[in-house]
């Protein structure tokens, strides 16, 4: 019934939001005499804020039309390479009429970015994709809102997620493929590649794990604590609802996006209140750039999707209650997941020091679990001052994280040979913190970079 109440509330707010948008435009349009009244700017700012608080937010477009690559602007075309009921594999194809650029791009690494299925749409990784396109061929998993999937397609389980990843890897080709998983998919991606290794399949050249709950027991966050303190039955009885008749997925049991959004906001309510107040002040001051940055951020942040109930509940139990991957008890389609069987694929673990979604050490746990990978082919990277969102979007992503990932990918192009021990890297003007070696043979390289905080935005 809660889903129907939310739909009714949204329908009631829509005309109010539309009216507020109209009034805001009336009082801000320089062609309208009303915009020159002394209080017009304050009226316009207030009504725009009301509009944005009451409007519905649909899935944003990726909107990547071109990028700078090899000193030239290259055009980008987005198309679906492979489509499944709950996900489409998207290719961002680059085009240029410069022969030298075409030749350079042809030999660049292929990357599969596995986006999280945990509330926000895959377009949240727009900045991740756009930066990678400078020097990589990029594929992305674009997950489908469960309320748009007809119930005739059946349920979507965590095992299906793993199977999707394996199918995408096989479709692209594993030999020279580099997989980057952001947040939630670190667990199913590690599971998918582990099973491929156990079954004797060729695995990707590298896998980069970014801010994910590989072992949620370490430095548990508020997100982890909720899953640990509430029973499985509590989640099933309190957060699972049925999609109403006015959607294609009518009758499907889901964890609704609007409830997930409420949870996101509840984690940092003061930050969101402050951000909206700053937006109001920016409108009063005429600071168009900061106001537009706020709009873009919340157009993305407020757009959420429904998750199939089976997948959500199985993730809660497997990842946050049983810790099955970390304990070595996770089975997918009856087969035990054994990360220690991975030998060929190099591993890079990335964490943010201030990550309030996946706590410190959760992602690095993959280093120990993947004991079959030579230590010379495993690295970890922590960025001081970076939160969850900052490790895959924004200035820290562009200037700090991306260069390290790109360097790691190029060091491990996908040959079957065992790599020589990596040389220690010294970060200019920063102290490299020593870390206890994982084994007595070779220490895993650990890099910590300190950054200067910028104007805060709420973390996703």
C-alpha positions as CSV (number, residue, x, y, z in Angstrom):
1,X,0.0,0.0,0.0
2,X,2.9,2.3,0.7
3,X,3.9,2.3,-3.0
4,X,0.4,3.4,-4.0
5,X,0.5,6.2,-1.3
6,X,3.8,7.4,-2.7
7,X,2.4,7.4,-6.3
8,X,-0.6,9.4,-5.1
9,X,1.6,11.9,-3.3
10,X,3.8,12.4,-6.3
11,X,0.7,13.0,-8.5
12,X,-0.6,15.6,-6.1
13,X,2.8,17.4,-5.9
14,X,3.3,17.4,-9.7
15,X,1.0,20.4,-10.5
16,X,2.3,22.3,-7.5
17,X,5.9,21.7,-8.8
18,X,5.0,22.7,-12.3
19,X,3.3,25.9,-11.1
20,X,6.4,26.8,-9.0
21,X,8.6,26.3,-12.0
22,X,6.4,28.6,-14.1
23,X,6.4,31.3,-11.4
24,X,10.2,31.0,-11.1
25,X,10.6,31.6,-14.8
26,X,8.2,34.6,-14.8
27,X,10.3,36.3,-12.1
28,X,13.7,35.5,-13.6
29,X,13.1,36.1,-17.3
30,X,14.8,39.4,-18.2
31,X,12.2,39.9,-20.9
32,X,9.4,40.1,-18.3
33,X,9.0,43.5,-16.5
34,X,8.2,41.6,-13.3
35,X,11.8,40.4,-13.1
36,X,13.0,43.9,-12.3
37,X,11.0,44.3,-9.1
38,X,13.2,44.5,-6.0
39,X,12.0,41.2,-4.6
40,X,11.8,39.3,-7.9
41,X,15.1,37.5,-7.5
42,X,14.1,36.2,-4.1
43,X,10.7,35.1,-5.3
44,X,12.2,33.3,-8.3
45,X,14.8,31.6,-6.1
46,X,12.1,30.4,-3.6
47,X,9.8,29.0,-6.3
48,X,12.7,27.2,-8.1
49,X,13.7,25.6,-4.8
50,X,10.0,24.5,-4.3
51,X,9.9,23.2,-7.8
52,X,13.0,21.1,-7.3
53,X,11.8,19.7,-4.0
54,X,8.5,18.6,-5.4
55,X,9.3,17.4,-8.9
56,X,9.8,13.8,-10.0
57,X,13.2,12.8,-11.2
58,X,13.5,10.4,-14.1
59,X,16.6,8.5,-15.3
60,X,19.1,11.0,-16.7
61,X,20.8,10.5,-20.1
62,X,24.5,9.8,-20.2
63,X,24.8,12.7,-22.6
64,X,28.4,12.0,-23.5
65,X,28.7,13.5,-27.1
66,X,32.5,14.0,-27.3
67,X,35.7,13.7,-25.3
68,X,39.3,14.9,-25.7
69,X,41.5,12.1,-26.8
70,X,45.1,12.3,-28.1
71,X,44.8,16.0,-28.4
72,X,41.7,15.9,-30.6
73,X,37.9,16.1,-30.0
74,X,36.5,12.7,-30.8
75,X,32.7,12.0,-31.2
76,X,31.0,9.5,-29.0
77,X,28.1,7.2,-30.0
78,X,26.2,5.3,-27.3
79,X,24.6,2.0,-28.3
80,X,23.4,-1.3,-26.9
81,X,25.8,-4.2,-27.6
82,X,23.8,-6.8,-25.7
83,X,20.4,-6.6,-24.0
84,X,19.1,-8.7,-21.2
85,X,15.8,-8.3,-19.3
86,X,17.3,-6.5,-16.4
87,X,20.4,-5.0,-17.9
88,X,21.8,-3.7,-21.2
89,X,25.5,-3.8,-22.1
90,X,26.3,-0.3,-23.4
91,X,29.2,0.5,-25.7
92,X,30.5,4.1,-25.9
93,X,32.0,4.1,-29.4
94,X,34.6,6.7,-30.3
95,X,34.8,8.2,-33.8
96,X,37.4,10.5,-35.4
97,X,38.5,11.5,-38.9
98,X,42.1,11.9,-37.8
99,X,44.1,8.9,-39.0
100,X,46.7,9.1,-36.2
101,X,44.0,9.3,-33.6
102,X,42.1,6.4,-35.0
103,X,45.3,4.3,-35.0
104,X,46.1,5.3,-31.4
105,X,42.5,4.5,-30.2
106,X,42.5,1.1,-32.0
107,X,45.2,-0.2,-29.8
108,X,43.9,1.1,-26.4
109,X,42.7,-1.2,-23.6
110,X,39.1,-2.4,-23.4
111,X,37.3,-1.7,-20.1
112,X,34.1,-3.1,-18.8
113,X,32.7,-0.7,-16.1
114,X,30.2,-2.6,-13.9
115,X,27.9,0.0,-12.4
116,X,26.2,-0.6,-9.1
117,X,22.6,-1.9,-8.8
118,X,21.9,-0.3,-5.5
119,X,19.5,2.6,-6.0
120,X,20.9,5.1,-8.5
121,X,20.9,4.6,-12.2
122,X,24.1,3.7,-14.1
123,X,24.3,7.3,-15.3
124,X,25.7,8.1,-11.9
125,X,29.0,6.9,-13.4
126,X,28.9,9.4,-16.2
127,X,32.1,11.1,-15.1
128,X,33.8,7.7,-14.7
129,X,33.0,6.8,-18.2
130,X,33.8,10.2,-19.7
131,X,37.3,10.2,-18.2
132,X,38.0,6.6,-19.2
133,X,37.0,7.3,-22.8
134,X,40.1,9.5,-23.2
135,X,42.4,6.5,-23.4
136,X,40.2,3.4,-23.3
137,X,37.4,1.5,-25.1
138,X,34.5,1.5,-22.7
139,X,31.6,-0.8,-22.1
140,X,29.1,-0.2,-19.2
141,X,26.4,-2.2,-17.5
142,X,23.2,-0.1,-17.6
143,X,20.7,-1.8,-15.1
144,X,17.0,-1.6,-15.8
145,X,14.5,-0.2,-13.3
146,X,12.7,-3.3,-12.0
147,X,9.3,-1.6,-12.2
148,X,9.7,-1.5,-16.0
149,X,10.4,-5.2,-16.3
150,X,7.3,-7.3,-17.0
151,X,6.7,-10.0,-14.3
152,X,6.7,-12.6,-17.2
153,X,10.5,-12.2,-17.3
154,X,10.7,-13.8,-13.9
155,X,12.6,-12.8,-10.8
156,X,16.2,-11.4,-10.8
157,X,18.5,-13.2,-8.3
158,X,22.0,-12.5,-7.1
159,X,23.0,-15.6,-9.0
160,X,21.6,-14.0,-12.2
161,X,23.7,-10.9,-11.5
162,X,26.8,-13.1,-11.5
163,X,25.7,-14.9,-14.6
164,X,25.1,-11.6,-16.4
165,X,28.7,-10.4,-15.6
166,X,30.1,-13.7,-16.9
167,X,28.1,-13.4,-20.1
168,X,29.2,-9.8,-20.7
169,X,32.9,-10.8,-20.1
170,X,32.6,-13.7,-22.6
171,X,30.8,-11.5,-25.1
172,X,33.5,-8.8,-25.1
173,X,36.4,-11.3,-24.7
174,X,38.3,-11.9,-21.5
175,X,41.9,-12.0,-22.8
176,X,42.6,-8.3,-23.0
177,X,39.6,-7.1,-20.9
178,X,39.9,-4.9,-17.8
179,X,36.9,-5.0,-15.4
180,X,36.2,-2.0,-13.1
181,X,33.5,-2.6,-10.5
182,X,32.2,0.4,-8.5
183,X,30.7,-0.2,-5.0
184,X,28.1,-2.9,-4.8
185,X,29.2,-5.0,-7.8
186,X,32.6,-5.7,-6.4
187,X,31.1,-8.8,-4.7
188,X,29.3,-10.3,-7.7
189,X,32.2,-9.4,-10.0
190,X,34.7,-11.1,-7.8
191,X,32.3,-14.1,-7.6
192,X,31.9,-14.2,-11.4
193,X,35.6,-14.1,-12.1
194,X,36.3,-16.6,-9.4
195,X,33.9,-19.1,-10.9
196,X,35.3,-18.6,-14.3
197,X,38.8,-19.3,-12.9
198,X,37.6,-22.4,-11.1
199,X,36.0,-23.7,-14.3
200,X,39.2,-23.2,-16.3
201,X,37.9,-20.3,-18.3
202,X,40.1,-17.5,-19.4
203,X,39.7,-14.6,-16.9
204,X,40.1,-10.8,-17.6
205,X,43.5,-9.2,-17.6
206,X,42.7,-7.0,-14.6
207,X,39.9,-6.3,-12.1
208,X,39.7,-3.1,-10.2
209,X,37.6,-3.0,-7.1
210,X,36.4,0.4,-6.0
211,X,34.7,1.1,-2.6
212,X,32.9,-2.2,-2.3
213,X,31.7,-4.5,0.6
214,X,34.0,-7.4,-0.1
215,X,34.1,-8.0,3.7
216,X,31.4,-5.8,5.4
217,X,32.6,-6.9,8.8
218,X,35.6,-4.5,8.6
219,X,34.9,-0.9,9.7
220,X,31.1,-1.3,9.4
221,X,29.3,1.9,8.3
222,X,25.7,2.9,9.0
223,X,24.6,1.0,5.9
224,X,26.3,-2.1,7.1
225,X,25.0,-1.8,10.7
226,X,21.4,-1.6,9.5
227,X,21.8,-4.8,7.6
228,X,23.5,-6.5,10.5
229,X,21.1,-5.5,13.2
230,X,17.9,-6.2,11.4
231,X,16.7,-9.7,10.7
232,X,16.2,-11.0,7.2
233,X,12.4,-11.2,7.9
234,X,12.4,-7.5,9.0
235,X,13.7,-6.5,5.5
236,X,11.2,-8.8,3.8
237,X,8.2,-7.4,5.8
238,X,9.2,-3.7,5.9
239,X,10.9,-2.7,2.7
240,X,9.5,-4.9,0.0
241,X,6.4,-3.8,-1.9
242,X,4.5,-4.7,-5.1
243,X,4.7,-2.5,-8.2
244,X,1.3,-0.8,-8.9
245,X,-0.8,-1.5,-12.0
246,X,0.3,1.7,-13.9
247,X,3.8,0.4,-14.5
248,X,5.0,-2.4,-17.0
249,X,6.4,-4.4,-14.0
250,X,3.0,-4.4,-12.3
251,X,2.8,-7.2,-9.7
252,X,6.6,-7.5,-9.3
253,X,7.9,-7.5,-5.7
254,X,10.6,-4.8,-5.4
255,X,12.6,-2.7,-3.0
256,X,11.2,0.7,-4.2
257,X,13.6,3.5,-5.3
258,X,11.8,6.1,-3.3
259,X,12.6,4.2,-0.1
260,X,16.2,3.9,-1.1
261,X,16.3,7.6,-1.7
262,X,14.9,8.3,1.7
263,X,17.6,6.2,3.2
264,X,20.3,8.0,1.3
265,X,19.1,11.4,2.5
266,X,18.6,10.1,6.1
267,X,22.3,9.2,6.3
268,X,23.4,12.9,5.9
269,X,20.3,15.1,6.3
270,X,22.2,18.1,7.5
271,X,24.4,18.0,4.4
272,X,21.4,18.0,2.1
273,X,19.7,20.8,4.0
274,X,22.9,22.9,3.8
275,X,23.3,22.1,0.1
276,X,19.7,23.3,-0.7
277,X,20.2,26.4,1.4
278,X,23.5,27.1,-0.5
279,X,21.6,26.6,-3.8
280,X,19.0,29.2,-2.7
281,X,21.8,31.6,-1.7
282,X,23.5,31.0,-5.1
283,X,20.3,32.0,-6.9
284,X,20.0,35.2,-4.9
285,X,23.6,36.1,-5.6
286,X,23.3,35.2,-9.2
287,X,26.0,32.6,-9.0
288,X,24.9,30.6,-12.1
289,X,27.8,28.1,-12.1
290,X,27.3,26.9,-8.6
291,X,23.5,26.8,-9.0
292,X,23.9,24.7,-12.2
293,X,26.3,22.3,-10.4
294,X,23.6,21.8,-7.7
295,X,20.9,21.1,-10.4
296,X,23.1,18.6,-12.2
297,X,24.1,16.8,-8.9
298,X,20.6,16.4,-7.6
299,X,19.1,15.5,-11.1
300,X,21.3,12.5,-10.8
301,X,21.2,11.9,-7.0
302,X,17.4,12.1,-6.8
303,X,16.8,9.7,-9.8
304,X,16.5,6.2,-8.3
305,X,15.3,2.8,-9.6
306,X,13.4,-0.2,-8.0
307,X,15.3,-3.4,-7.4
308,X,13.8,-6.8,-7.7
309,X,13.1,-8.2,-4.2
310,X,14.8,-11.5,-4.7
311,X,18.1,-9.8,-5.7
312,X,17.9,-7.3,-2.9
313,X,17.1,-9.7,-0.1
314,X,19.7,-12.2,-1.3
315,X,22.3,-9.4,-1.3
316,X,21.4,-8.4,2.3
317,X,21.8,-12.0,3.5
318,X,24.8,-13.0,1.5
319,X,26.9,-9.9,1.7
320,X,25.9,-8.1,4.9
321,X,24.6,-10.9,7.2
322,X,26.3,-14.1,6.3
323,X,29.5,-12.5,4.9
324,X,29.6,-15.5,2.7
325,X,32.3,-14.3,0.2
326,X,34.7,-13.3,3.0
327,X,34.1,-16.6,4.9
328,X,34.4,-18.8,1.9
329,X,30.9,-20.2,2.1
330,X,29.2,-18.4,-0.9
331,X,27.7,-20.7,-3.5
332,X,26.4,-19.5,-6.9
333,X,24.1,-22.0,-8.6
334,X,25.4,-24.6,-6.3
335,X,29.1,-24.0,-6.9
336,X,31.4,-22.6,-4.2
337,X,33.0,-19.3,-5.0
338,X,36.8,-19.6,-4.6
339,X,38.7,-16.3,-5.2
340,X,41.9,-18.2,-4.5
341,X,41.5,-19.9,-7.8
342,X,42.1,-16.6,-9.7
343,X,45.7,-16.6,-10.9
344,X,45.9,-14.7,-14.2
345,X,43.9,-11.6,-13.4
346,X,45.7,-8.7,-11.7
347,X,43.9,-7.0,-8.9
348,X,43.7,-3.3,-7.9
349,X,41.7,-2.3,-4.8
350,X,40.7,1.4,-4.4
351,X,39.3,2.9,-1.2
352,X,38.4,6.4,0.1
353,X,39.5,7.3,3.5
354,X,36.2,9.0,4.4
355,X,33.9,6.5,2.6
356,X,30.7,6.2,4.7
357,X,29.2,3.5,2.5
358,X,32.0,0.9,2.4
359,X,34.3,1.3,5.3
360,X,38.1,1.1,5.4
361,X,39.4,-2.3,4.7
362,X,36.3,-3.7,3.2
363,X,37.6,-3.5,-0.4
364,X,41.2,-4.3,0.5
365,X,39.9,-7.7,1.8
366,X,40.0,-8.9,-1.9
367,X,43.8,-8.8,-1.7
368,X,43.8,-11.5,0.9
369,X,41.0,-13.5,-0.6
370,X,42.7,-13.7,-4.0
371,X,45.7,-15.5,-2.6
372,X,46.4,-17.2,-6.0
373,X,47.3,-13.9,-7.7
374,X,51.0,-13.1,-7.3
375,X,51.5,-10.3,-4.9
376,X,53.4,-8.4,-7.6
377,X,50.1,-8.3,-9.5
378,X,48.1,-6.9,-6.6
379,X,47.9,-3.2,-5.5
380,X,45.8,-1.2,-3.2
381,X,45.2,2.5,-3.2
382,X,43.6,4.8,-0.5
383,X,43.0,8.4,-1.1
384,X,43.0,10.5,2.1
385,X,40.1,12.9,2.3
386,X,38.0,11.1,-0.3
387,X,34.5,9.9,0.4
388,X,32.5,7.3,-1.5
389,X,31.4,9.4,-4.4
390,X,34.8,11.0,-4.7
391,X,36.7,7.9,-5.7
392,X,34.7,7.6,-9.0
393,X,33.6,11.1,-9.8
394,X,34.8,14.6,-9.5
395,X,38.2,16.2,-9.1
396,X,39.8,13.4,-7.0
397,X,38.7,10.8,-9.5
398,X,40.0,12.7,-12.5
399,X,43.3,13.8,-11.0
400,X,44.2,11.0,-8.6
401,X,42.3,7.8,-9.0
402,X,42.0,7.6,-12.8
403,X,45.7,8.0,-13.5
404,X,46.6,5.2,-11.1
405,X,43.9,2.8,-12.6
406,X,45.0,3.6,-16.2
407,X,48.7,3.0,-15.2
408,X,47.7,-0.3,-13.6
409,X,45.8,-1.4,-16.6
410,X,48.7,-0.7,-19.0
411,X,51.1,-2.6,-16.7
412,X,48.9,-5.7,-17.1
413,X,47.8,-5.8,-20.7
414,X,46.6,-9.4,-20.6
415,X,49.5,-11.7,-21.4
416,X,49.6,-15.1,-19.7
417,X,53.1,-14.5,-18.3
418,X,53.8,-13.9,-14.6
419,X,54.6,-10.3,-14.0
420,X,57.9,-9.2,-12.4
421,X,57.6,-7.6,-9.0
422,X,56.4,-4.0,-9.4
423,X,58.7,-1.2,-8.4
424,X,57.8,1.0,-5.4
425,X,56.2,4.3,-6.5
426,X,56.8,7.4,-4.5
427,X,54.1,10.0,-4.6
428,X,55.5,13.5,-5.0
429,X,55.4,15.5,-1.8
430,X,53.3,12.9,-0.1
431,X,54.3,10.2,2.4
432,X,53.7,6.6,1.4
433,X,52.4,4.8,4.5
434,X,53.9,1.4,5.0
435,X,51.5,-1.5,5.3
436,X,52.0,-4.9,6.8
437,X,52.8,-7.4,4.0
438,X,50.1,-9.8,3.1
439,X,52.6,-12.6,2.8
440,X,56.2,-13.2,3.6
441,X,57.1,-13.3,-0.1
442,X,56.3,-9.9,-1.6
443,X,54.5,-7.0,-0.1
444,X,51.4,-5.6,-1.9
445,X,52.0,-2.1,-3.0
446,X,50.0,0.5,-1.1
447,X,49.6,4.1,-2.1
448,X,48.0,6.8,0.0
449,X,47.4,10.3,-1.5
450,X,46.4,13.2,0.6
451,X,44.1,15.8,-1.1
452,X,42.8,19.2,-0.2
453,X,39.1,19.2,0.6
454,X,36.8,21.1,-1.8
455,X,33.4,22.6,-1.4
456,X,31.4,19.7,0.1
457,X,28.6,17.9,-1.7
458,X,26.5,15.2,-0.2
459,X,27.9,11.7,-0.7
460,X,26.0,9.2,-2.8
